[in-house]
């Protein structure tokens, strides 16, 4: 073989029949041609001389490059005498082996390397994505998608580089530009069953984000959201309706503020007793399950309306006949007219109920978000719930100082409705389940106790707050999802379990596959199975003392895991006085008096911010607020429960227990 390549005119080069590559790829060939057109042939061809034809060579390696040059000459991009570097073999018998070596040992670039290479070209050479696309014969969309991969969160990008995830999985993570969210979802799913499930990855990424066409986004408006620091996930192919708003928490806060102002204005304008806000397009069952619907009478139709109904019936019948006889274009026009006529007919036939001034004063209404993003009153009204003194609340707080001071006292009646008491018990138990599931040794010990204790007693197991069959607890709440940190942590635990054994075959094969799991994997399953049996026990019921005993042993810091919000606590209390009593607990009468004039819904929102440390108050009060939780959410012995005699129910755990922080 010659030591150095020589330059040969492309017209003097032909592909050798010994070239082993016979199957091409039109797309890849077009990309190679575009690159050669931009940069020329930078890698020499390998050829052998043609006998009795001086200066002519058959190319045995680099045939694709030669074909690309010939096509460019035909297109007039290169001159006919365009020269290509050729490394000449001295022995033609090595032709097939040499061709195989070049093609067989070629390695496709790692997608991660391709991403960073495109990025380097743009940053170092000052090129655009369009320039790169033209140079390599690619679409601009393809280049931009690879550039987006180059900006993946570090753990995701390294997984792609190391071959731990596929290109499709990496593209799924790149569906959002929020690198923090990418890393969170990667950590959540990477060791679980759904680590390669593209749909699940995308679902997790968009959780708590919103499309620009979402009613919440339309309500706030893009300018207000961005001005407040909100981020929008944009690329070349999104528009105002398909772009995704990343900061869901910020958007929810802006929605709450805007709806609260609209509710206040509506209440004052219409004279309604109370207007509550539902930051969605509907009112959920959980919001209204304990409210009594207000029965309203529809106004009687006038003679003019009766006559108009008869006229509309005739017009609708005629429009239907015209639609059947019309052509395709005419049917569209008649269909639009029919829709207008039917809408008018429905509005007259079933007019909206009318509230009298007296009914308005005692009515509770919900303000929701319409599909167009505009606030609107929900069609159903409710009777205002009674205050602890048995009178309907009027939704208005007095400014009288004596009234404020009196309302700040702890009410004689328990502030918890039956529903709220059950929800608090559920959130408390789910927190305990998470801690059991995260401590396999504790779960093993607890599970063994539950099983043997039940086996040695003929009757009664309510005080254990568990049924070990590992059936998940199904309580009185329907469709309830707390959305707390503990709930999210439980989902992470559930998704991290090794489920490879579940598809092994019949029962014997599944059992053998489960036994073959690592000790840690089996222990995680045991902890999960035991934790999911835990009951939610309402305060004062059998089993609560044992719940508190377990939480104290696990040393659960409730305040670090659960914070009271307007949604999960303050707005659910039975009266405004109960909220003010909590403010007095952390900041005394002075702090409670500051908010005494607020309406209950506004007070609940303020309390949420106070107990989250978001409102500047005295340092001592702020510190107390950050660690405050209601007594029913604490673990440890309850001081307000009467002692039971030894041997009856809870007395087995009657030792003094440390109060949880």
N, C-alpha and C positions, 0 to 999 in steps of 0.2 A: 504494500500500500504506500502511496506517496505520502511524504511528510506533511505537505501543505496542500490545501485545496486550490484549484485553479478556477478562473472565471470562464464560463462557457455561455455562448448565446443560447437563449431558450429554444430557438428554432433548431438547434443542433442536438436537442435532448429529446428522447422518447422513453416512455415507461417500458421497463423490461417485463417480459412474460414471467420472469422468475419472482416478481413481487408477490409476496404471500397475501397481501391485503386485497381481497376481491369484493368485499361488501363495504359500501360506503354509507355515509350519513349526510343527507342533503343539508340539514341544518348546521351540522358541525363544519361541513365543507364551506358553506356560505360565510360562517364566522371566520374561518381561516383565510378565505379570500379577502374579506374586509380588512383583516389585520395586515396581510401582505400588501394590500393597496395603500395602507397608511404608512407602513414601516419597511416594506420590502422584505426580501428573503434573508433572514438573519442567521439561519442555521443551514449549513452546507448539505447538499444532496450527496448521495454515494452512487457512483456509476462505474461501468466497465466500458472499455473502448469497443466500437463496432468495427469488425474486421473489414479491411479494404475501403473504409470510409473515414478518412483522416479528419480529426476534430469533432467527430460525432460520438455520442455516448448513450448507452442504455442505463436508465436510472433504476437501481434495485432497492433503494431506500430513500423516501421523500417523494413518492409518486403523487401524493395529495398536494404537496406544495407546487410540484411541477404543473399539475392540472390547473391549479389556481392561477399560476402565472400565464399559462396558455389562454385561459378564459379572459384574463385582464388584457392580454394583447389583442384578442378578438374585439373586446369592447373599446379599444383605443386608449386604455389607461396607461399601458406600457408600450414602448416602441418595439418593433419586431426584433431588434437586435439586443433586447434587454438581457443582461448577463447575470448568471446565477453561479454562486460558488459550488464547485463539485469536488468531492474527495474521490480520486480515481483508484479503484482496486487493481492490483497487478495481476490477480488470479481470478478469472471469471468463474472458476469452480466454487468459489466461496459465496456466490451470489445469493442463493436461497437461504443459506445459514445466516448471512449478514442481514438480509431482509427480515427474517424471523426475529433476530436479536433486537432490531430497532422497534418492531411492532409489539413483540411479546412482552418486553420489559418496560413498555411505556406505562406510566401510572397517572390516573386521573387525579387532578388536584383536589385536596380536601376543600370542601365548601368554605370552611373558616379561612383558609389561606386565600381563596378567591375573594372573599369579602374584604379582607384587609388589603389585598393587592389593589382592588378598585379604589379603596379609600386612600391609599398612599398616592396613587396616580393623581387623584383629584386634589389632594392637599399639597403634594410636592411639585406637581407640574402645572397647577392652576387650571386644570381641566374641569369641564362640567360632566354631569352624568350623560348628557347627549353626546359629548365628544368620545367618552369611553364606549358608549354603545356603538357608535360608528366605527371606531377603531377595531372592535372585536366582532362586528357583525351581529350584535345583539339588539334586542328591543330596549328602549329606555326604561320601560317598566321593570324588566329583568334586572337591569343594573341598579335601579333604585331599591328593588327588593333586597338585593345583596348588600347594598350600602346600609340598609336598615338592619340587616343581620350583624353587620360590623359594630352596631351600637347596642347589641344585646347586653344584658347584665352579665358581669364577669363570670359567675358560676354557670350560666347557661351557655355562654360562648365557649368556655373551656370544655364543657361537656360535648359540644359540637366538634371542637377541635380533636378531642380524644376519642371520638366515635362512640360516646356513651348515649347520645341521642341522635336520631335521624334528622335529615334536613327538613322533613315535613314537620317534625316536632319543633325544631328551631324556628321555622316560619310561623308556627302557631304562637310561639312566645313573642315573636316580632309583630304580632297583630296589634300590640299596644306599644307606645314609645315610653311608657312609664317603667323605667328600669328597676325602680324599687319594687313595684308590683310584680314584675317578672321574677325577681329574686325570691319574693315571698311565695309565689305560687310554685316555683321550682322546688323550694325547700319543702313545701307542703306535699307535693305529689311525687317527688323524685324517688322515694323508697317505697311507694305504694303501688296499688294495683293499676291506677290510672296514669302512671308516669308517661306512657306513650300514647295515651288517648287524646288525640288532637282536639276533639270536640269538648272534652272535659277541661283541657287546658284553656281553651278559649272561653268557656263558660266561667271558669274561676277568674280569669283576667278581667272580664267585664263586670264582675260582681261589684256592686256599689258604684258603678259608673253609669252614665246616661248618654243616649244619643241626643244630638242637637234637636231632633224632632220630638223628643219626649215632652209630655205636657208640663213637667216640672221645669225643663229647660225653656220652653216657650213662655212660661209664667215669669221667670226671672229675667230672661233676655241675655243674649250673648255678651253685650257690652258690660252689663252690670256684673256678670259672673267673672269676666276677665279682669275688670277693674278691681274686684275683691281678691284677686290673686289666683283665680281658677285657671287650670291648665286644660288645653284642648289638644286632643291627639289628632294630628293632621298628617296627611301625605298627599301626593299628587292627585290621588283619585277619589278623595272625599269631597263632599260639599256640605252645605249648612245643615242638611237633614241627616247625613250619614256620619258626620264627624262625631267623635266620642268625647264627652266631658269627663275628665279623669277624677276630679276631686268631688266625689259624691257627698262627703260630709259637709263640705262648704256649700254645695248646691242645696242640700237639705236645710241648712241653717238659713240661707237666703230665702228659700221657699217659706219656711216657718215665719220669718220676719214679715214677708210680704202678705201672707195670709192673715197673720195676726192683725195687721193694720186694716186689711180689707174687712175682717170680721168685726173689728171695733166700729168702723164706719158704717157697716151694714146694720149692726145692732142699734146704733144711735139713730140712723135714718128710718128704720122700719119699726123701732120700738119693741124689738124682740127681747124676751127675758134673758136669754143667753145664746151666744153663737160660739160653737166649738169648731176647731179646725181639724180637718182630716187631710193631711198632705198627700192625697192620692186622688184618683178619679172616682172613687167610691167610698162608702162607709162600711167598715168591716163589721162582722157579727160581734167581735170582741168589744167594739166601741159601744154597742147599743144593747147588748144582751140583757142588761138589768134595767133598761128604760121602757117606759110605757108609751107606745105610739099615741099621738094626738089625733083623735078622729075629727076630721073636718068635713063640712058639708059643701058640696058643689053648688054653685048658684043655679037657680032654675033658669031654663032657657026662655028667652022672650019670644013674642010672636014673630018678630023679624028674624030671629035666629031659626025658628022652626021653618019659616018660609025659605030661608037660605039653604037649610039642609035638604029640603025637597028639590030645590033648584039644582043643588050640587049633585044629588043622586042622578038626575036626568043628564047633567053635563058629563058625569063620569061614565054613564052607560054609552052616551054618544061618542065619547073619546075612545072607549074600548073598541067600539065598532069601527071607528076611523083607523085605529091602530092596526086592526086585523086586515084592513083593505089596503093599507099603505105599503110602499116599497121600503127597502132597508133604511134609506135616509129619512123618509117620512116617519118611520116607526120611532126613530130616535127623538124626533120633535114631539110626537104625540106622547111618548113615554114621559118626557119632561113635564108636559102639561098635566098628564094624569097624576104625577107625583105631587104637583102643586095643589091640584083639586082635592086629592085624598088627604093631604096635610091640613088643608083648611077644614075639611069635613070632620077630621078627628078633633081639631081644636074646638069646634063648636059642639060636637056630640059629647065630648068628655072634657069640659072646661076645667082649668086648674082650680083646686079648692081655694077658698078665700078665708083668711083669718080675720076675725074681728079684733078690735083693739084690745079687748079683754083677753082673748086667746093669745094674742101676740105677747102680752106681758107675762104670761105663764108658759110660754113655749120655749123649747130648746131646739135650736136648728144647727145643722152641720154645714160648714163651708168646705166644698171640695174643689178640685181643679178640673175644668172641662177639657175635653180632647183638644180644644184649640188653645189651651193654656190659660184661659180666663177663669177667675174665681166664679163659682156659681153655688147657689143654695141647693142642697140635696132636697129632693121632692118630699121626703118624709120628715115630719116634725114630731117632736116628742114632748111629753109633759115634764116640766122642770122637776128634778129629784128633790126630795124633802131634805132640809137641813136637819141637824141633830135635834133641834127644838120642835120639829114636826111641821115647819112652815116651808113653803116653796121658796127657794132662793131667787132673788131678782137680778142676779148677775151684776149688781152694783155695790161697791164698798163705800161705807160712810167715812168721812174724814174726821169725825169726832174723836178726840184723843181718848176719851173714856171708853168708847166703843172699840177702838183699836186695842187698848190694853186688855179689855175683857175678852176679845176674840183671840188673843194670844195665849190664853190659858188652855191647858190640856183639857179637851172635852171629856165629860163623864162617859159618854158612849164611845166604845172602841171605834177608832177611825177606819178600820179595815172592813170593807164589804166582804161577803163570802167569796166572791170571785177573786178579789185582790189577795185575800189570805191564801187562797189556793195557788195563785200565781207566785207569790213570794215563797211558799213552801216548795214549789217546783224549781224555782231558780236556786234556792238554797240546796236542794238535793242534787241538782245537776252539777253544781260546784263540787259537792262531795264526791259524786261519781267520777269527775275528772281526776281528782286527787287519788282516788282508789286505783283508777286505771293507770295512773303514772307511777304507781308503787307496787310492782308485782309481788314483792315479798309480803307487804301488808295485805294485799288482796288474797294471797294464798292462805295466810293465817286467818283472815276474816272469813273467807269462803269455807274453810274447814270447820270453823266454829259454827257458822250458820247451819251447815249440814248435820253435824253431830248433835247440836243442841236440839234441833227439830226431831232428830231420830230418837232422842232420849226422853221426849215429853209427849204425852198422849194428846194434850189439848193446849191450844194457845201458842201463837207465834207472832202476834201483832206487835209485841214489844221489840221484836228484832228488826222491824222495818225492811224485811226482805223475804223473797221466796226464791230459793236457790236454783230452781230449775233453769235458771238463766233466761227465762222469758223476759223480754223487755217490759218495763213497767208501763201500763196503760192507765192513766189517771182520769180524773173527772174533766180535765181540760181537753177541748177538741180543737185541732188545728193551731195550737199555741206553739210559737217559736220565739224564745226570749230575745235572740240576737245578741246575747251577752258574750263576753270574752270566753266564759266557760263553754258555751254552746259551740263557738268556733273551735275551741281547743278539742272538744269531743269529736268534731268532724275530722280534725287532723289525725287524731288517734285512730279513728275508724278507717280512714283512707290509707294509713301507714301499715295496716296489718297485711301480712303475707298470705294471699289467697290462692297461691299456686296449687295447693292441695285440693281445692274445691272442685276442680275439673278432672280429677285423676281417674274417675270411673265409678264403680259401684261402692257400696258402703265399706267393704273390706279394703279396697284399693285406696279410698279416701282416707281411711283410718291409718293405713300404712304410710301414706304420703304425709299425713299430719305428724305422725311419730318421727318421721325423718327430718322434720324441720329443726333448725337450731334451737337450743334451749331458750334463747332470748325471744325467738319468734313464738314458741309455744307459751312461754310465760306471759307474753303480751296478750295473746288470745285469752288466757285464763283471767288476767286482770280485767280485760274488756268485758268478758262474759259475766264476771261477778259484779262489776260496777253497774252494768245496765239493769240489774234487777232491783236496784235501790228504789224504794218508795219515796214519793213526796208526801211528807207528813205535815199537816196544818198545825200551827201552834196550839199547844194544849192537848193534842191527841196522843193516843198511845203510840209509842215509837219515837216521839220527839226527843226524849231524854237520851235515847240510844244514838240518834242522829247527832245530837250535840256532843256526845261522848266521843264519837268517831272523828268529828271535825276537830275537836280539841286535841286528840291524839296525833292527828295529821298536821296540827299547827297551821291551819289555813288562815291566811290573812285575807279576810273577806273584802276589806276596803281596797285591796290591790287588784281584786278580781271583779268586783261588782260595785258600780256607782249608781245611786238613785238618779233617775231622769224623770222628766215630765211624763214621758210615755209609759215607763215601767213602774212608776211609783207616785210622784206628787199629784199628777192629774187624776189619779185613781183613788186618792184619799176621799173620805166621805164629806169633808168640809174644808173650807179655807182655814179655819181655826187650827186644824190638825197640822197644816203646813207651817203656820206661824209658830206653833209650839215647837216644831223642830228647829226653826231659826233661833228661837229663844234658847234652845239647848246648847247651841254652839256660840252664840254671841250675846245672850242676855236679852232683856226687855228692849234695850235700845235698838238692837239689830231688827228685832221683830217689828218694832214701831215704824221703822223706815219703810216697810213693805205692807203695812196694815191697810193702806188705802187701795192696794192693787186688787183687781178682780182675780178670781180664783185661777183662771187659765194663765193670766199674765204672771201671777204669783208662782205657779208651778214652773213656768219657764225660767223665772228668775232664780228659783230655788235650785233648779238643775245646774245653772251656771255657778251659783254660790258653792254648792257641794262638789263641783268639779274644780274649784280653785280659779275660776275664770274672771271673778269679780274682785277688784281691789278692796279688801276690807282689812280690819286690824289683824296683825300677824297671828295672834293667839286664836282668834276666831277662824281664820283661814286654815290653820293647822288642825283645829278641831273638826272643821268641815271635811277636810280631805280624808280623815280616818273614820268619820261618822258613818254608821249603818244602823238601820232600825234593829231593835232588840230581837225581833223574830228572825232576822238574818244572821244573828251571831251564833257561833258554836260555843259550847260550854253550858254550864248548868243555868237554867232559868230561875231567877229569884222570885218570880211571881206565881210559881206553881206550888200548890200545897204538897206537903210531904205525904208519901204513901207508906203504909206499914210494910216492914220487911216481908219479902216473899210475894208481894202483890205488884205485878206489872213492872214499873220502872225502878223500884227500890233497889234492884240489883246494882244500879249505877249511881247510888246516892252519895258517893264520895264527892267532896268538894272538887270541882273542876276549874281549871284556869279559864278566865273569860277571854275569848278571842278579841284581838285588837279590832 
